[in-house]
Amino acid sequence: MTTTITSTPKATSAPARGDGVIRLTTLVDNCVRAQGLVAQHGLSILAEGSFGRILFDTGATDSVLMDNAASLGLDLSTVDHIVLSHGHWDHGGGLMAAMDVAKDAPVWMHHAALLPRVHGRGESARDIALSEALRLRLVREISRWKDVRELTEIAPGVWATGPVSGTRPGWSHAGLWQNAILDVPDMVPEEQALVLDSGEGLALLVGCAHFGLANLFAQVRSEFPDKQIVAVVGGLHLESAPDEALMELAQQMKDVGIRSFHPCHCSGWEASHRLAGMLALPMSYGKVGQILSF
């Protein structure tokens, strides 16, 4: 599989339906290198191809999502589907605006995305859940969203995994609580990924990978035994991963056949570069305005 990487403040026309090209445009990310775009702690990626247009996560705020889309020449009213990886503020903060502008697009998420979330304890604790206004709207407009509890094909050749099972690495949940007072940790049980069939293999689009990439690889391989996993794009939450975990992950990525590796958001600059060295693969660290074509 050949991956083309470009970085431009103005996107080109969308892939034609049926031409086999998948294009991923980063709308929200922690880094930005093109003038006229805004960086933000969060993630949103627009996937385009023969399956239509799918908005994967929505960043932390309505304004950054919409302003960056406009600067890139992308009309989000044409989005066919919205996928929420999990219920943290930096992935669902722009969902209200996305739902408003893409009026007919269903939202694919797991119901646990509506759970309360806190980072830290005591005076340093901060609310990292979806906003109360958004959660109330999702309750009122329950028919607007699809509760994804297992692998679900949302468009031709595109699947939402539903919650990824398996033991989740503790280092990816440091300081996360559903209720810090009652010692209820937030293991982000609802987090899902997006699987896109490029024709030459599967590309995985992930939000934060709180589930651990090893668990995601195992689940996808069991669901698609005849397909190779060739690309990983998204937040990998590796900044706290010990070297032993990175070495194990590098071997797992080699075992499944990864050829294209594009970390962003919460992946951690240093950890991602160490992992790229272990993989002996070129790496493009995500940034707003980056376009990946498969």
QUIZI-V689519 format. One record per backbone hydrogen bond with DSSP energy under -0.5 kcal/mol. CO is the residue of the C=O (numbers start at 1). NH is the residue of the N-H. If there is no record, write none. Layout:
# QUIZI-V689519
CO&NH + CO&NH
This chain:
# QUIZI-V689519
4&293 + 6&291 + 16&19 + 22&294 + 23&25 + 23&48 + 24&26 + 24&292 + 25&27 + 25&46 + 26&289 + 28&44 + 29&40 + 31&288 + 34&37 + 40&42 + 43&59 + 44&27 + 44&28 + 45&47 + 45&56 + 46&25 + 47&54 + 48&23 + 49&52 + 52&49 + 53&80 + 53&81 + 54&47 + 54&56 + 55&57 + 55&83 + 56&45 + 59&93 + 59&94 + 61&65 + 62&66 + 63&67 + 64&68 + 65&69 + 66&70 + 67&71 + 68&72 + 69&74 + 70&73 + 72&11 + 74&76 + 75&78 + 76&79 + 80&106 + 81&55 + 82&108 + 83&57 + 83&85 + 85&192 + 86&88 + 87&130 + 88&91 + 88&92 + 89&93 + 90&43 + 91&58 + 92&95 + 94&98 + 95&99 + 96&100 + 97&101 + 98&102 + 101&103 + 102&105 + 104&106 + 106&82 + 106&108 + 107&109 + 107&146 + 108&84 + 109&148 + 110&113 + 111&114 + 112&115 + 117&128 + 117&129 + 118&120 + 118&177 + 119&126 + 121&124 + 122&125 + 126&119 + 128&89 + 131&135 + 132&136 + 133&137 + 134&138 + 135&139 + 136&140 + 137&141 + 139&142 + 141&144 + 142&145 + 144&107 + 145&147 + 146&109 + 146&148 + 147&149 + 152&154 + 152&160 + 155&158 + 157&197 + 158&154 + 158&155 + 159&195 + 160&152 + 169&172 + 170&173 + 173&176 + 175&120 + 176&186 + 177&118 + 179&184 + 180&183 + 183&185 + 184&178 + 184&179 + 185&187 + 188&191 + 191&164 + 193&161 + 194&196 + 194&205 + 195&159 + 196&198 + 196&203 + 201&198 + 202&230 + 202&231 + 203&196 + 204&206 + 204&233 + 205&194 + 206&235 + 209&212 + 212&215 + 212&216 + 213&217 + 214&218 + 215&219 + 216&220 + 217&221 + 218&222 + 219&223 + 220&224 + 224&227 + 228&202 + 228&230 + 230&259 + 230&260 + 231&204 + 232&262 + 233&206 + 234&264 + 238&241 + 242&246 + 243&247 + 244&248 + 245&249 + 246&250 + 247&251 + 248&252 + 249&253 + 250&254 + 251&255 + 252&256 + 253&257 + 253&258 + 254&257 + 256&229 + 260&232 + 261&284 + 262&234 + 263&286 + 264&236 + 264&267 + 266&239 + 267&238 + 268&272 + 269&273 + 270&274 + 271&275 + 272&276 + 273&277 + 274&278 + 275&279 + 276&280 + 276&281 + 282&261 + 283&285 + 287&290 + 288&33 + 289&8 + 290&26 + 291&6 + 292&24 + 293&4
